[in-house]
Each structure stands twice: as C-alpha cells, then as structure tokens.
Amino acid sequence: MAVNYKTTGSWTAIPTAALAGTYGGSYHIEYPAAEDTTLSGLPCGAFGKPKIIIRSPLISDAGVDFWRDLFAAGALSASVSLEVWDDRLGAVTRYVGNLLRPKFESVGWGSTAAKTMYRNFEIVLAECVVTT
C-alpha cells in the first residue's frame, strides 16, 4: 500500500485511516494497454501514462477526510506524489500525478453512530510520472 505522500515539502506517512489496506482494500498501477504486437507476438505500442488506483471495500470518514483535504476548495484534481511498490519495476517508486476526487458507492453507519463508513471507495492518481 502507498505509505507516503507529498504535496509540497517533504514525504509524509499516510494516516492509517486513509490506507486502503486497513479495511481489506489495495492499490494497483494500471499501465496503458498495448496497441499492437511485435513480429514475435510481444505487446508493444502502448501510449499514455500509468495511473494508480486505490480501492477499499470500506473506509472511515477520517480516511475520506484525509484524501478530501488534499484538494483546494472547488478543485477537481490535486497535484500529489505517492510512494508505492511497483511490481513492474520491482521496487518502491515515487510517482507524481493528478489526484482525482474520490468516488464511493454509499455511506452508512460504522461501529458507532459517530463513525461514518464509505463503501466501495476509490481514488485515482492519474497521468503518473516517476519523481524523486
């Protein structure tokens, strides 16, 4: 799971409540699909940039608030960097991209009346490029 983020300044740990893995979720890096194949049948010709998709079957209001607070008032996206494990590269990699507003299926009560839970939460870091 992505454990660090940066908007400006230094890298900071993402709060536990905002980590998808807290409630059985995960993230994956989705690369653009190959448009063609080489003569030997290998995929090639992918265009575009990868995106990081963070999904969780449940996330608390504290977790959603963390992600929402990254956006300026009225903004549809925010420039954010995430540090994640990239299976393709076999290493922890830092990406910068445009974080899109979170989506979720429904909202309901949590373990107490004061705790709200969001179901099928998803947030996407689009147009990712490797950063430092």
Sequence and secondary structure as in RCSB ss.txt:
>XXXX:A:sequence
MAVNYKTTGSWTAIPTAALAGTYGGSYHIEYPAAEDTTLSGLPCGAFGKPKIIIRSPLISDAGVDFWRDLFAAGA
LSASVSLEVWDDRLGAVTRYVGNLLRPKFESVGWGSTAAKTMYRNFEIVLAECVVTT
>XXXX:A:secstr
   EEESSSS EE  GGG GGGGT EEEEE     EE TTS EE   S  EEEEEEEEEEHHHHHHHHTTS TT 
SEEEEEEEEEETTTTEEEEEEEEEE  B SEEEE SSTT EEEEEEEEEEEEEEE  
